[in-house]
Structure formats: C-alpha cells, structure tokens
C-alpha cells in the first residue's frame, strides 16, 4: 500500500514513471524527449501472456489527442487500422451489419456485445459457454492483476474495467465498437470497450479492452497515459499493452511467440510514430 501511494504521488512526473516502472535508461528517455518512440517488452506473468511498454513525447496538448480518440471511427480510419463502427448501448443487430464477414460472425459479436453490456466479463464468459477453451472473465482478471503499474497509477480505472457495467467512473467517456482489420486473405474482427478517462487536474487515460476477437487474442488491454511535460511544451504518451493468447502457451510455440512479440513491438512503435506525425500537422 505504501509503494502504491508513493507511486501515485510521483505519477505527475512522466520521466520518473519511465525510469522506475518501465526501466527506461537515461538514453531511452532522451530519445523519447526528442520525439522518437521507445518500445520494449515488459515482464509477463505466464507463458501465454506478453506485455509491451512504449513512450513518446508529442507536440500540442493531451486534450487534442484524447478528443480525437473519442471519435474512434475517424481515428482508426486515419491510422489505417481497418473498418470501425461504434455500437450503441444497448446494442442492436443493425450495428454489426457492415462487418466484412459471414452472418455467424456478425451474430456472435452481437451476442458478445449484449452479454458484455448487461453482464460484464462474467457475461462474456457465460455467453461463450462451457465449451470455450478459456474463461474471458478469468483471463481479464489476471491481465488486470498483472498490470501493476496501471493499478498503482489509476486504480479507479482498473476497478471500472473489471466491474463494468456494475461500476461507474466520474470523468470517463466510454464507447463500444467493432473493428475489422485485413489479415492475409481474411479479416480479424474484434469487439472493444474504449474508455477515455480524464480525472480533474490530472493526466488523461485511454483504455481499450478487447472483449472478443476472431483470431489470436483471448483477452487484451491497451492503456495509454497522457502526461503534460513538466516545465516544457507538449506531453508524454506512455503506452502499456497486455495480451493473453493460448497459442503462445505450449512448448512448441517458442517461434510463434517471438514472431508475435516482434510484431507487437513494431505495431506499437509505428502507432506512436503515427501519433507524432499526425499531431504535428495543423
């Protein structure tokens, strides 16, 4: 408890977070301050899980980015992240009609959306049924437990993500959306819960929780903290991503894990570079 309280007291200084929580060296922090992204693997709790951390210092104000993210359809389209559509709450079947997949996928995502908005993580697990190879409720709980830095910096956000829809969070906007990204000859379709949390007088948090995906991911959470640069212009974007994927857990999955981790690192780095270049434009 004392360690967590101490971390919250120093959370206003993003360089201290990068030094103590992400183990960034002084050279890596200098690179971040020069507007170059730094990404690295973080410790994971099990063989079927991996975590990535990254950071970059960006121009302008953190509110400009958080306001842009709220328009998730335009934001992801600009980042060339495939097709995206916001799902109303309560969900409707019509919101899934444009998914570039067959009716079974559309119906499944509609079912998962209903299950999540009414029953949260446990509702998703119940909808998947006893035949599901893993429990979404358990996987998400473990991911949040492993995200110790996020828990220390924004415990109220973690409580909201874990307890939704029974919990509430003042200062937070939330949306449900589906995404479809091209992959080989098919598309990876996912259902997400996006939360933009802006506690008064503090940093901004952007959290994206994967509720269901048609390939590779059993559960995943991305969190980005936006911190004003102390004594200078601009702000820091500090990103953390944790993913659980059963395909990574077996003894024969060593090569696959390396490929997935490398792809994850490249994706986060490209994403941070894209944020930098996009926000630099008028």
Buried (B, 14 or more C-beta within 10 A) or exposed (E): EEEEEEBBEEBBBBBEBBBBBBEBEEEBBEBBBEBBBBBBEBEBBEEBBBBBBBBBBBBEBBEEBBEBBBEBBEBBEEBEBBBBBBBEBEBEEEBBEEBEBEEEBBEBBBBBBBBBBEBBBBBBBBBBEEEEEBBBBBBBBBBBEBBBBBBBBBEBBBBBBBEBBEEEBEBBEBBBBBBBBEEEEEBBBBBBBBBBBBBEEBBBBBBBBBBBBBBBBBBBBBBBBBBBBEEEEBBBBBBBBBBBBBBBBEEEBEEBBEEBBEEBBEBBBBBBBBBBEBBEEE
